[in-house]
Amino acid sequence: MIILGLVFIFQFVISCSCLAINRSKQTDVINASWWVMSNKTRDELERSFDCCGLFNLTTLYQQDYDFCTAICKSQSPTCQMCGEKF
């Protein structure tokens, strides 16, 4: 019972902290984690979410877009950015 109570408190604290993060902090976290990921992981995310690149504000956006393998790239000239979908 004590362990379940501690797990509940831990999950409650984590969910409250996630709700407290504003839009700019979310963007910072996503941007930092995007560049730490391997190219294989980025490709899998782009294919899964059907998006290309992270944000247009990044200097490497064009490079990300050129190597993108998402389905939306073959269907239309532009794809939605992954940062917007996340």
N, C-alpha and C positions, 0 to 999 in steps of 0.2 A: 504494500500500500504506500509506503514511504517512497519507494523508487518511482512508482507511477505518479505520485504527487510532484516529485522533482522533475520528471520528464514533462509533465503538464506545465509547470512554471517555466522551464527552459523554452518550450515551444511557444508559450505565450509571450515571453520576452523577445524572442526572435521575430515573431509576427508583428509585434508592436514596433520594433526597430525598422522592419521593412516598410511599414506604412509611414514611418516618419521621414524617410528619405525623399527629398524633393526631386524634381525633374533634372536639374543640373547635376546633382550628385549621381543620379542614375546614369546619366550620359558619361560622366567621368569614370564610373565603375565599368561600364560596358566598353568604353574606349580603351581603358587600361588592360582589360582582360583580352580584348580582341588581338592586341599586338603580342601578347604572351602565348597565344594559341599557336599550334603548329599549322602549317598550310593544309594538311590533311583534315584537321578539325574544322578549319574555316570552310573548306570545300564542302564538307558534310553538312555544316550549318546552312550554307548558301543553297544547297540542293534541298534540304529538308524544309526550310522556310520559304523557298522560291524567291530569293532576293540576291542582290549583288553589292558587294562593298559594305562598309560600315556607315560612315557619314560622308557627305560630300565635302565637309569642312577639312577632312584630313588630306595631307599632301600625297599620300599613297593611294587615294581613292581610284584614280585612273588605272593604276597598276592592278589593284584588286578587281576592278571591273573588267579589265582585259582578260584576266585569267579565270573569270567566273564561269562556272559550269551549270548554273541554274537553268531551268526550263524556260523561265520568263525571258531570258536573253535571246533565245532562238525564236520566240513567238512575237516579240515586240522590240522596237529599237531601244527602249529604256525599261529598266527594272526598278522596283521599289528598293530603297536602301535597307539593309538588314537592321541598322540602328533604329529605324522607324518602326520596324516590325517587332523588335525586341521590346 
